[in-house]
Each structure stands twice: as C-alpha cells, then as structure tokens.
Amino acid sequence: MKDIIVVGAGPVGSHLAKKMTEKGHEALVLERSNEIGRPLACSGHVSPNIRNFVSENEFDEILQNEIKEAVFHSGEKNYSFYSENVVSYVIDRVELDKKKATQAEEAGAEIKLGETVEKVEEKNNRVVVETDKKEYEASVVAGCDGASSTVREEVGLEEPDHFYQGILCFTDEEDSSDNVDVVLDVPEFFGWRIPRGDSVEYGVGVPKGKDPMKWLDKVTEKFDIERSERRDVCAGAIPINPPEKVSTERVFLVGDAAGQTKPFTGGGILYGMRCAEKASEAVDPEKPDLKAYEEVWRKELKHDILLGSFIEKMYSMPGIVQRLGMWIFQGEIGVHMDRPTSLLSREQLKAMLPWR
C-alpha cells in the first residue's frame, strides 16, 4: 500500500508528489495520458513566481517570451498597462509538465502513464483506486486531475462554482514583442493574443452554452488571422471559485479539480502548485487530518480569490463601465498578476501618481 496516490501528472500533481516524496512518503502518480503534457488543454502565461518551482536551467528551457505590457481592447478603444520590469513570462506548457514530472521521479515518486482512474472508494484505513488496468491502495488520495475531476465525482465532492469553456490555437507568426492583447468584446470573460517568439497563441474563454469557436473566430479576425492560418486547436474547461469543501476523510483535491484558480484569468498553474506545497505540509498520510489542509490553503488564497472574483464580475459590466475603470488605472502598473490584492499596494498607488 502506498502512502499517497496522486491522480494527474500535470504540474500540480507532479509538484505534490515531489514534495510528499521529499518528506519521506511513498507516492504513486496515475496519469491517463500516454505522454506527459499531452494533449495540451491550457495556456502557459504565468507570473514571475514560476521561477520558484523550477531550476534556472529548467526555466531557461521552458521560457518563450517576456511580457511587460497588456493592451486591453474594448470596442474601438485600447488601454495600455505596462511596467519597466517583466510582469509575466510565456512558457512552453508541455515542457513545464515534463520537467515537473521529472522532478517528481528524481525525488523518488513513481509515475504510471496510460492508466485511467475509474473508481475511488474510501475504506476505514485506506483508499482503493481502480484504473482500467489495475487496482491500487493508499492511505490518502489527491485528486489533481483537472476541471473535470473523476476523483471529485467519485467521492461526491461539489464542483467549483462555475466553469468557462476555453479554446485556443496557434499560428506560425514570428512575434517576440513584449505585450499581450486582452479582448473584452467576449461574453462574460475575455479573449487573448500571446506572442510566443516563433508562434502566436490566440484564445477565448466563454460561459457554458456559448459557442467558443464562434468567439475564437471573432478574436482571430480582429487581428486579421484567417481560419486556414490556425493550427493545433485545443479546448478545456476553466473552473472558477472553489466549493466550500475540497476534501473528505482520506481524499483531497488540489489545483483545477478544487477550483484553485485566479477568477479573473482562469489561470491555475501557480495557485495549484502553491496549494500542493500547503498540502505537503499539512497532510500526514499516517495520521490524515485533511481539515488542516482546508485551513492552510484557504488562508493562502482567500483574499486574492475574493478580489479576483470581484474583478471577474467587471467582464460582465457594460462597456462604458469597463472603459471607465481601465481609463482610471491605465498606464504604468505595480500589480502582481497572481495577487489582485496588490492592486491596493503602495507600488500600484505610486505607479498611478502623475508626479512620481
């Protein structure tokens, strides 16, 4: 019997397996795909905090571009937000997954590819996990299996508050410019354009019930991109706002499965890995007390998720309200993209002063 089974070998699952193994626990990671990082389901636009989770060499190998500016488009109006320093990085998302999995294996975790979890059953002193190939047992199980989590469904935990449908594609444009574009003329969320050096990524997030391909067409048309120029179209659900509980007696969720994402962008890579670290500190497979995990991860993200949810609501405001807000804040910024609470920071207030 393993100490912990981690379902999902994305960055969050691999990071959790790495940290648990480093603490002396025997970890098994089950991944349904036959290749780490495939199929691609989300973007790779992250804050500078990514450097806390990879080595310098690993970072150099996944880095594709550095971003210092975001241009927001609302109707015919454009609003620029910029910094003299790097605000975010564009990374190779597939390579990040692979490097995090390698970290986990080098720490001593075992990763099994091509096994789909079909059943998760809690017993008095263990959890039984059945895949399409084999049955495993562990003291605790971590569901790091994404927005459509099988683990979450199997143990009867509630879904995140709501989901967006995300879809993205790439073109062969060569573009190393240091700005991303955010298109607000999309229902309730936004579209984007991200330069990746040897390519450009376009994408949208829309509410369930809307046609994401229709809105991807609108975003790419805005930048004069024909359908024939698009390649590698992929899609995935974007979970927003965690439920009241993300754990049972011996099973807990981390990352997208738990809704541990930024409500105003949908990004969950770094929030998820931060929560994985909190889980590795709070969860002892020999004496599982998952209430401690619930407390520490919510303390870690509570205020940023709360303010992030407020910012998310701005996407549904009338265009005139959106433009007023952007007019007020446009220009140089001192905001950290993972911490919307930094909108109220001394650095942001200083950046807004016209006489600085």
Sequence and secondary structure as in RCSB ss.txt:
>XXXX:A:sequence
MKDIIVVGAGPVGSHLAKKMTEKGHEALVLERSNEIGRPLACSGHVSPNIRNFVSENEFDEILQNEIKEAVFHSG
EKNYSFYSENVVSYVIDRVELDKKKATQAEEAGAEIKLGETVEKVEEKNNRVVVETDKKEYEASVVAGCDGASST
VREEVGLEEPDHFYQGILCFTDEEDSSDNVDVVLDVPEFFGWRIPRGDSVEYGVGVPKGKDPMKWLDKVTEKFDI
ERSERRDVCAGAIPINPPEKVSTERVFLVGDAAGQTKPFTGGGILYGMRCAEKASEAVDPEKPDLKAYEEVWRKE
LKHDILLGSFIEKMYSMPGIVQRLGMWIFQGEIGVHMDRPTSLLSREQLKAMLPWR
>XXXX:A:secstr
 EEEEEE  SHHHHHHHHHHHHTT  EEEEESSSSTT S  S  EE GGGGGSS HHHHHHHEEEEE EEEEEET
TEEEEEE SS  EEEE HHHHHHHHHHHHHHHT EEEES  EEEEEE SS EEEEESS EEEEEEEEE   TT H
HHHHTT    SEEEEEEEEEE   B  SEEEEE  SSSSEEEEEE BS EEEEEEEETTS HHHHHHHHHHHTT 
 GGG EEEEEEEEEES  S  B SSEEE GGGGT S TTT   HHHHHHHHHHHHHH  TTS  HHHHHHHHHHH
HHHHHHHHHHHHHHTTS HHHHHHHHHHH EE   BTTBGGGGGSHHHHHHH TT 
